[in-house]
Amino acid sequence: MAGGRFLSFEGIDGSGKSTQARLLAEALRGLGRPVTLTREPGGSPGAEEIRRLVLEGDPDRWSAETELLLFTAARRDHLERTIRPALARGEVVITDRFADSSRMYQGISRGDLASLVEALHALMIGVEPDLTVLIDIDPEVGLSRALARKGAEQRFEDMGQGLQRRMRDGFLALAASHPGRFRVIDGARDPQAVAAEVLATVRAHLGV
């Protein structure tokens, strides 16, 4: 995986991380850096098929254990077909969610599966981003934003504010336990102000 840099964005639903990932990709391209912008679940043809299975439909469609297996399969395909090839080309890979989301959604928020999440990650993925940007926002604000989109992919949003609150607490705890990898940025501001801080943070990391 030498040559490129691997960046991830994390946050609860409605945090604005997808917008910030896109704005960062545009800014880095403007600075002359080759960038692959991708997302999870998804980012490769096979993983996009799994995305529809896990993000659409009734909230009780899958158990947390089944979800974890589906997300791990999608992540493995994403890693093989998109992330590793781009890093080998020397690109900056920016992914909207990665393994930390499984640590939250399936690991602690919907059951006590943290040890299983880590075991599957070690066995099938074995990669962490070089830098993770956590866009932090109040769960009530984030859920309101997410529900206002009224899209088909709202299975997790439909699980309610309690899930979002547990995930926010979990993300902040994870960031505190991995300070070398995480940068926490306040997402409750104008998107351009957030983007400016994100770009400054990433430029410092990349040395550009």
C-alpha positions as CSV (number, residue, x, y, z in Angstrom):
1,M,0.0,0.0,0.0
2,A,3.1,2.2,-0.2
3,G,3.0,5.4,-2.3
4,G,-0.5,6.8,-1.6
5,R,-2.3,8.1,1.4
6,F,-5.5,6.6,2.8
7,L,-8.0,9.1,4.5
8,S,-11.4,8.3,5.9
9,F,-14.3,10.4,7.0
10,E,-16.5,9.2,9.9
11,G,-19.5,10.6,11.8
12,I,-23.1,10.0,12.6
13,D,-25.8,10.2,10.0
14,G,-26.4,13.8,8.9
15,S,-23.0,15.0,10.2
16,G,-22.0,16.4,6.8
17,K,-19.1,14.0,6.3
18,S,-20.1,13.1,2.7
19,T,-20.1,16.8,1.7
20,Q,-16.8,17.3,3.4
21,A,-15.2,14.3,1.7
22,R,-16.3,15.7,-1.6
23,L,-15.0,19.2,-0.9
24,L,-11.7,17.8,0.3
25,A,-11.3,15.8,-2.9
26,E,-12.0,18.8,-5.0
27,A,-9.5,21.0,-3.0
28,L,-6.7,18.4,-3.2
29,R,-7.2,18.0,-7.0
30,G,-7.0,21.7,-7.3
31,L,-3.6,21.4,-5.5
32,G,-2.5,18.9,-8.1
33,R,-2.9,15.7,-6.1
34,P,-4.4,12.7,-7.7
35,V,-7.5,11.6,-5.7
36,T,-9.9,8.7,-5.6
37,L,-13.1,9.6,-3.8
38,T,-15.1,6.6,-2.7
39,R,-17.6,5.4,-0.1
40,E,-18.8,2.6,2.2
41,P,-20.7,0.5,2.0
42,G,-19.9,0.6,-1.7
43,G,-17.0,1.9,-3.8
44,S,-16.8,-1.1,-6.1
45,P,-19.5,-2.8,-8.2
46,G,-19.9,-5.8,-5.9
47,A,-19.9,-3.6,-2.8
48,E,-22.5,-1.3,-4.3
49,E,-24.8,-4.3,-4.7
50,I,-24.4,-5.1,-1.0
51,R,-25.0,-1.4,-0.2
52,R,-28.6,-1.7,-1.4
53,L,-29.1,-4.7,0.8
54,V,-28.0,-3.1,4.0
55,L,-29.2,0.5,3.7
56,E,-32.7,0.0,2.3
57,G,-35.7,-1.7,3.7
58,D,-37.1,-2.4,7.2
59,P,-34.9,-1.5,10.2
60,D,-35.3,-5.1,11.4
61,R,-34.3,-6.6,8.0
62,W,-31.0,-7.9,9.3
63,S,-29.6,-8.8,12.6
64,A,-26.4,-7.0,13.7
65,E,-24.4,-10.2,13.1
66,T,-25.7,-10.6,9.6
67,E,-25.1,-6.9,8.9
68,L,-21.5,-7.2,10.1
69,L,-20.8,-10.1,7.6
70,L,-22.4,-8.2,4.8
71,F,-20.4,-5.0,5.5
72,T,-17.2,-7.0,5.9
73,A,-17.8,-8.7,2.5
74,A,-18.4,-5.3,0.9
75,R,-15.3,-3.8,2.5
76,R,-13.1,-6.6,1.4
77,D,-14.2,-6.1,-2.3
78,H,-13.8,-2.4,-1.9
79,L,-10.3,-2.8,-0.6
80,E,-9.3,-5.3,-3.3
81,R,-10.8,-3.5,-6.3
82,T,-10.6,0.2,-5.4
83,I,-8.5,1.2,-2.4
84,R,-5.4,-0.9,-2.9
85,P,-5.1,-0.2,-6.7
86,A,-5.4,3.6,-6.1
87,L,-2.9,3.6,-3.3
88,A,-0.5,1.6,-5.5
89,R,-0.8,4.3,-8.1
90,G,0.2,6.9,-5.5
91,E,-3.2,8.5,-5.1
92,V,-4.8,10.0,-2.1
93,V,-7.8,7.8,-1.3
94,I,-10.7,9.5,0.5
95,T,-13.4,7.2,1.7
96,D,-16.7,8.2,3.2
97,R,-16.8,5.7,6.0
98,F,-14.5,2.7,6.7
99,A,-14.0,0.1,9.4
100,D,-14.7,2.6,12.3
101,S,-18.4,2.7,11.2
102,S,-18.6,-1.1,11.7
103,R,-17.1,-0.6,15.1
104,M,-19.9,1.7,15.9
105,Y,-23.0,0.4,14.0
106,Q,-22.5,-3.3,14.7
107,G,-19.8,-3.3,17.4
108,I,-21.4,-1.3,20.1
109,S,-24.5,0.4,19.0
110,R,-26.8,-2.5,18.2
111,G,-25.2,-5.2,20.4
112,D,-22.0,-6.2,22.1
113,L,-20.2,-7.4,19.0
114,A,-17.0,-5.4,19.4
115,S,-14.7,-8.4,19.7
116,L,-16.3,-10.0,16.6
117,V,-15.9,-6.8,14.6
118,E,-12.2,-6.7,15.5
119,A,-11.7,-10.4,14.7
120,L,-13.3,-10.1,11.3
121,H,-11.4,-6.9,10.6
122,A,-8.1,-8.5,11.5
123,L,-8.8,-11.6,9.4
124,M,-10.3,-10.0,6.3
125,I,-9.3,-6.3,6.1
126,G,-6.2,-5.7,8.2
127,V,-5.9,-2.0,7.1
128,E,-6.5,1.3,8.9
129,P,-6.6,4.7,7.3
130,D,-3.5,6.9,7.7
131,L,-5.8,9.7,8.9
132,T,-9.5,9.7,10.0
133,V,-11.5,12.9,10.1
134,L,-14.4,12.7,12.5
135,I,-17.1,15.3,11.8
136,D,-18.8,15.7,15.1
137,I,-22.4,17.0,15.5
138,D,-25.2,16.9,18.0
139,P,-27.3,13.7,17.3
140,E,-30.6,15.6,17.2
141,V,-29.3,18.0,14.6
142,G,-27.7,15.2,12.5
143,L,-30.8,13.0,12.5
144,S,-33.0,15.9,11.5
145,R,-30.7,16.6,8.6
146,A,-30.6,13.0,7.6
147,L,-34.3,12.5,7.7
148,A,-34.9,15.7,5.7
149,R,-33.1,14.0,2.7
150,K,-36.1,11.6,2.4
151,G,-34.1,9.1,0.4
152,A,-34.4,5.4,0.1
153,E,-31.2,4.7,2.1
154,Q,-32.6,5.5,5.6
155,R,-32.7,2.1,7.3
156,F,-30.3,3.2,10.1
157,E,-31.9,6.7,10.4
158,D,-35.2,4.9,11.0
159,M,-33.7,3.2,14.1
160,G,-34.0,6.6,15.9
161,Q,-32.1,9.1,17.9
162,G,-31.0,6.7,20.6
163,L,-28.8,4.9,18.1
164,Q,-27.3,8.1,16.8
165,R,-26.5,9.2,20.4
166,R,-24.7,5.9,21.2
167,M,-22.8,6.2,18.0
168,R,-21.7,9.7,18.6
169,D,-20.4,8.8,22.1
170,G,-18.7,5.8,20.6
171,F,-17.0,7.8,17.8
172,L,-15.7,10.3,20.3
173,A,-14.4,7.6,22.6
174,L,-12.7,5.9,19.7
175,A,-11.1,9.1,18.6
176,A,-9.8,9.7,22.1
177,S,-8.2,6.3,22.2
178,H,-6.5,6.7,18.8
179,P,-5.3,10.4,18.9
180,G,-2.5,9.7,16.3
181,R,-5.0,8.7,13.6
182,F,-8.1,10.8,14.4
183,R,-8.9,14.5,14.1
184,V,-12.2,15.7,15.5
185,I,-13.8,18.6,13.7
186,D,-16.9,20.5,14.7
187,G,-19.5,20.0,12.0
188,A,-22.2,22.4,13.4
189,R,-20.9,25.3,11.4
190,D,-21.1,26.6,7.8
191,P,-19.9,23.9,5.5
192,Q,-17.3,26.1,4.0
193,A,-15.8,26.9,7.5
194,V,-15.7,23.2,8.2
195,A,-14.1,22.5,4.8
196,A,-11.4,25.1,5.5
197,E,-10.5,23.4,8.7
198,V,-10.6,19.9,7.1
199,L,-8.3,21.1,4.3
200,A,-5.8,22.7,6.7
201,T,-5.8,19.5,8.8
202,V,-5.2,17.2,5.8
203,R,-2.6,19.5,4.2
204,A,-0.6,19.4,7.5
205,H,-0.9,15.6,7.4
206,L,0.2,15.3,3.8
207,G,2.8,18.0,4.0
208,V,1.4,20.0,1.1
